C-alpha cells in the first residue's frame, strides 16, 4: 500500500485521526499502526458483560 492508501485505511477505522497528523509519519509507522487498529474488535460485547453480572443491591443507611 502507498502512504496515501495507508492513511485512507486508517481514517476509515479511526475517525478521530487528523489527515495532517498522519501525513507526518513514515509509511512503516503507518503500516504498523494500521495493523494494530485493524485487529481491534468493537466493544459491542460490553453490554452483554455488564448485564451478565448479578444486580447490585444498595442499601441506604
C-alpha positions in Angstrom: 0.0 0.0 0.0 1.1 3.5 -0.7 1.3 6.1 2.1 -1.9 7.7 0.8 -3.7 4.3 0.9 -2.5 3.6 4.4 -3.8 6.9 5.6 -7.1 6.4 3.9 -7.4 3.0 5.6 -6.5 4.4 9.0 -9.1 7.2 8.6 -11.8 4.6 7.9 -11.0 2.9 11.2 -10.1 5.8 13.3 -12.5 8.7 12.7 -10.7 10.9 15.2 -7.3 10.8 13.4 -6.4 14.0 11.5 -5.1 13.8 8.0 -2.4 16.4 8.6 -1.2 14.5 11.7 -1.0 11.1 9.9 0.9 12.6 7.0 3.8 13.4 9.3 4.6 9.7 9.9 6.7 7.4 7.6 5.0 4.6 5.8 6.5 2.0 8.1 4.8 3.6 11.2 1.5 4.0 9.4 1.6 0.3 8.3 2.3 -0.8 11.9 -0.5 1.5 13.3 -3.0 0.2 10.7 -2.1 -3.4 11.6 -2.7 -2.6 15.2 -6.1 -0.9 14.8 -7.2 -3.5 12.3 -7.1 -6.1 15.0 -9.2 -4.2 17.4 -12.7 -5.5 17.8 -15.6 -3.2 18.5 -16.8 -3.3 22.1 -20.3 -4.4 21.2 -19.8 -7.2 23.8 -19.6 -4.8 26.7 -23.3 -4.5 27.4 -23.5 -8.3 27.5 -20.7 -8.5 30.1 -22.3 -5.8 32.2 -25.8 -7.4 32.0 -24.4 -10.8 32.9 -23.4 -9.6 36.3 -25.8 -10.1 39.2 -27.7 -6.9 40.1 -26.1 -4.6 42.6 -28.2 -4.1 45.7 -27.6 -0.9 47.5 -28.8 -0.2 51.0 -29.2 3.4 52.2 -28.3 3.9 55.8 
